[in-house]
Amino acid sequence: MIQITLIQIDNYGPWTVTPGPRAEPDLQTLQSRLYGDLEREFGAHGGIVFFNRFDNLIAISNGMDYDDHKLIQDSIRNRYPITISMGVGSADTAYEAQKIATEMIQKGGGAQSASRCEVLNIDSLVDDDDSYVQIAHIDIDDVTGLLTDVETAFDTSIKVYEVLNALMVELSQIGGLCFFIGGDNYMAPSNNISDDILRDALERVDTKTGVRLKAGIGRSKTPAKAADMADIGLEDIRAGKVDDTVIIYDDRK
Ligand SMILES: Nc1nc2c(ncn2[C@@H]2O[C@H](COP(=O)(O)OP(=O)(O)OP(=O)(O)O)[C@@H](O)[C@H]2O)c(=O)[nH]1
């Protein structure tokens, strides 16, 4: 089972324009610092946060309970001019878990409801015995030689974001999620998606976008450890240790 936490800034839209439109560099600073702080806070529990849309961030939070979430929520209130609500869901697939987490927040009120403040709704927490996270670290082959060093920076970004969208659509159709994490890298929470099915999905994206993707896949009890093993898998593919575009490492006893 994978546990997903949706973190949503309370009443953010209206806040950004009250008493008048706030300077965009200030909003960008707030959003990036909030992402960094949440990454550190969830990371301290072995979790991982994806910036997603910055006002709606998605975390894998296996092993974190109500008190862990509440402590983070209180800390953000003490250090920011905004507050956050959180919804938590657990399921066999990442897509279903985020769907439940979203329902948990929506149950607490609208994203621009002036009365909704610091909702923390948990549908279910993953038991330690059932805790399992699969993450794929997906990378474009030779983005440096094919794009970064030969195309304009913006044209490279068009391609990288085109690949992101194709990955998000493909993975959501097989129960997974996918997030851009920088450069030419994507991370896909992908519980219950086999390496064969994932390889086929990557090949469909290759065909659609004209790139060649590879992926290390990590399986562990905690999100951070699963991500670490996915990174190792990616490095082993780069080093030619396997003649495949995907490799799985699983450290569950
Ligand atoms: N978030 C994140 N970004 C990374 C990671 N590794 C590389 N990057 C980013 O991705 C960019 C490209 O790095 P690489 O993927 O190693 O370059 P490449 O030319 O595609 O090389 P190959 O993937 O080996 O074919 C770097 O400039 C970094 O911005 C990583 O593990 N995590």
The ligand as an ORCA input file, in Angstrom:
! r2SCAN-3c Opt
* xyz 0 1
  N      16.459     16.033     -9.835
  C      17.467     15.409    -10.471
  N      18.040     15.971    -11.551
  C      19.053     15.287    -12.152
  C      19.531     14.055    -11.665
  N      20.564     13.645    -12.484
  C      20.697     14.584    -13.441
  N      19.802     15.571    -13.232
  C      19.546     16.739    -14.067
  O      19.454     16.264    -15.411
  C      20.329     17.016    -16.239
  C      20.911     16.099    -17.291
  O      21.733     15.164    -16.607
  P      21.892     13.703    -17.240
  O      20.588     12.999    -17.349
  O      22.955     13.004    -16.465
  O      22.462     14.050    -18.716
  P      22.234     13.202    -20.042
  O      22.930     13.958    -21.104
  O      20.771     12.916    -20.258
  O      23.031     11.853    -19.752
  P      22.386     10.385    -19.710
  O      21.128     10.445    -18.900
  O      23.455      9.564    -19.032
  O      22.126      9.946    -21.128
  C      21.377     17.589    -15.289
  O      21.848     18.812    -15.807
  C      20.599     17.814    -14.025
  O      19.908     19.055    -14.111
  C      18.893     13.522    -10.504
  O      19.221     12.439    -10.030
  N      17.860     14.227     -9.966
*
